[in-house]
Amino acid sequence: MAPTRSTTQGQAGRDNSPSTRQSSSTMNKLPRLPEGSKIQKRALPRRQQPNSSKSQLIYVSASTPFMSAVSRVRKQLDKSLKGNAPSTRGMNLNQRIDLLHRDNGTKGGNGEAIVLGTGRAIEKVLSIAAWFTEQSDCEVEVRTKTVGTVDDVVLEEEDEGFGEESRSALGLRRRYEEPDRPGSEVKHHGLRPDNQISPAIEHF
């Protein structure tokens, strides 16, 4: 009996070995920082405050006192509920009585306060959310998201000479010259910044 041949064959000119598939799925690491340079972190971009008075952004850091943040959230909720209540100015007596007989006639709508924190402040945001879950008049929703940022690669100051630095969102360029040597060569260094992803969390 003649030996049987396998009917499954790979495509011509293509290597389907596990090592090749693994190398193609891995991400290339950024090169090491040059000697004498360091990473200078930038502040994360902040969202603009919404135009509506029903919602307000409250940023919390790791050093924010817990009860201070709770008071700010409660103050914002009370303010939004008070602003949503219908006004009785200009109504006659019968109209005011009809408004009282309606369900939630003199009550405002739902208020909202958004608390945001990143890094070590995430634990404090969760603590604030846990505190408001025990309040009967509040509903809490926890959501996570990712915020991207670009950090700067900065060259450390040298002992001799002087220099000027100019940084942008995409990289860093440093120009320096040695004044003690006449006609010294001016050098330019272009460095690639390191990207960092920081988590963010918000709750309602």
N, C-alpha and C positions, 0 to 999 in steps of 0.2 A: 504494500500500500504506500502510495507516495505521500510524503509529509504535507500537511495542509499549511497554507500561507495565511498570515493575518490579513484581514480585509481593511483594517483601520490603518491609515497612513497619514502622517502630518503633511502639511502643505510644503511645497518645494521652496527651499531657501528660507525656511522659518524654523527656528529652534524652539521647541515646546518643552524644554527641560524645566523642572521646578525651579532651578537656580535662576534661569533667565526670567521667569515670571515673577519671582520674588524681587529681583533687582529692579525690574521695571515698575513695580508698585511702590517701592520705597522712595522717600523724598530725599533730595540732595541737601546736605547740610551747608549752611553758609560758612565761608572761610573764617578762620580765627581773626580776632582783632589784631591789628599791628601793635608792636611793642610801644609802650608809652601812650596808649589811647585807652579811653574808657567810654562806657555807655551813659549818657545823660537822659533820664526818662522825661518824657513830656506829660503834661496833664491830659487826662482823657477828655475828649470833646463832650460838651454838655448840651443837652437839648434845650431849646428855647421854651420859655414859659407859654402855655397855651393862652389864647385870647379869652377863652371862656372862663368865667369866675367859678364854674362848677368843679373844675379840676385844677390842681396846683401841684407842681413838682417840688418835692422836699428831698434835698440831698443830705445823706448821713455819712459821716466819716467814722473811723475807728475811735476817735477821741471825743465824739459827740456824747454828752450825757444822755443816759437812757430816758429819764423822765422828761428832760427838755425836748427830746424828739417826740415823745408821746404827747406832750402838751401842744406842740406845733401841729401835729396831725389832728388832734381833737379840736383845736381852734379853727383849723381850715375846714373841717367837716361842719362845725356849727355855723361858720360864716357862710358856707355855700347853702346850707339848709335855710338859713334866715333870708338869704337873698332870693331864694326861689319861692318863698311864700307869697301868695297873691295879696295885692294891696287892696284895702277897703276904702281908700280915699275916693270921694266922689260918689259913693253908694248911699242910697237912702236906707231907711230902717228895714224895709221889706227885703231888699236885696242882701243886706247883711245877714238877716235871719235865714234866708235861703242858702247862703254860703255856709252857714254853720250846720245846716241839716245835711249837707252833702258829705260823702265819705272823704275824709282828709281834706275838707274844704279849705281850712285855714293853715294847712301844713304844706311845706315846700316839697319839691321832688327829692330825688336821691342826690346826695353830695358825694364827692370823690376826692381822695387825696392819694397821690402817687409818691411812694417813698423809694428812692434809688440809692444803692450803695455798691461799691466794687471792692474787690480784694478782701482785706480783713474786716471791712464794714459789712460784709454779707451776713455775718453772724448776728450783728446788731439789728440789721433789717429783719431777719427772721425772728428775733426776740420781740421786736415791735409788732410784727404780724401775729405772733402767738399771744401777745398781751391783748390785742384787739379782738381775737377770736373768742375771748371770754366775755366780751361786751355784747349784750343782747341786741343792741341797736346797730350793730356793725356787721358787715360781710367782708371777708378777707379773701383775696385771690393772689396767689404767688406765681410769678412768671419769671423766667430766666431768659437772658439774651446774651449775645456776644458782641463786644465792642472792639474794633480794630484800631490800633494806633501805631505810629512810626516814631521810634526813638532816635536820638542823635548820637553819632559817634564823635567824641570830642578828643582832640589831642591835648595831653597835659602840657602845662606851661614848662618851658625849658629854663635852665639856670641862666643862660647867656642869650643876649639878643632880645628882640621884641617881635611881636606878631599881631596879626589881625585875623579875626575869625568871622566867617559869614556862614550861617546855617540856613537850610531850607527844609521843606517837608520831605524831600527825596534824598538828601545827602548832606555832606559837609565838605567845605573847601577851606583850606587854611593857607594863608600866604605869609611867609616870613623871610627875613633877610638878616644878615649879620652886619651890623654897622661898622664893626672894627676892621673888616676886610674890604678895601675899596674894590668896586667892580665885582662884588660877590654875585653868585648865580641865584636867581629867584626861583624857588621851587614851589610846585603846586602838588597837593595831595588830594585825591578824590577818594573818599571812603564810602563804602556801602553800609547803610544803617541796618540795624537788626530790628525785625518786626516782632512785636509782642501782642498777644491776644489776652485781654483781661475779661473776666466774666462780669456781668452786671445782672442785677435782680431788681424787680419792682413788684409792688403789691398794691392792691386796691382795698 
